[in-house]
């Protein structure tokens, strides 16, 4: 009852305009989403306000990265019906942001957020492709080929992120619509290959699932400097997290094995005569 009464107050505009509050607010709403069975009516009633706060955070230079965490938590914990009507708007807001400011770090967070949606929603592939096409014809191929899958070659910020990106990409290529589109299929298989470490000769070492690279692009250093304003509060919140809290697929313990099994289930022609950049992935799948 106390938490229910607190819900509406936590959406007060002035709370979100204090930068140091934002990590805690997003953590609290992630907890509400996780307990959506208890708070479903309040979440539904306040969805538009929640999305307004999301847009504010996304367009604030110092806290923009936090906006992705809020939507990723929504995708992870809420039933699809809770935000189904808002999905085109959410994706449009993200894409508009990336059009205005296309940094490696922002694109990577977008890729992780899409991966969470793809993995956690049963019909994620169909819904995602259909929604993107509703926004603009041809947008699905552009997003997959130019934003989502290419971002998988960067530092994903931890093995839990790499894990959900791998599992979602494997789910994505298992879809018949994707398999009928050569551009999307090639992009997704390249993303899988990158995350499994098969293309390391083309990038800095240490980008495989189990050995994330320590160094990243210069824009991340700038963002870290900007985050100092609230890093103490965020660190305190981080210390309260339970082990494995970021793992969207705790039941999947053998990630490479799961990926290999999924790829073996798709049409063999994709690995029979692969282009050079997919040769190592192809050999691994067939081994």
Secondary structure, 3 states (H helix, E strand, C coil): CHHHHHHHHHCCHHHHCCHHHHHHHHHHHHHHHHCHHHHHHHHHHCHHHHHHHHHHHHCCCCCHHHHHHHHHHHHHHCCHHHCHHHHHHHHHHHHHHHHHCCCHHHHHHHHHHHHHHHHHCCCHHHHHHHHHHHHCCCHHHHHHHHHHCHHHHCCCCCHHHHHHHHHHHHHHHCCHHHHCCHHHHHHHHHHHHHHCCCCHHHCCCCCECCECCCCCCHHHHHHHHHHHHCHHHHHHHHHCCCCCCCCCCCCCCCHHHHHHHHHHCCCCHHHHCCCHHHHHHHHHHHC
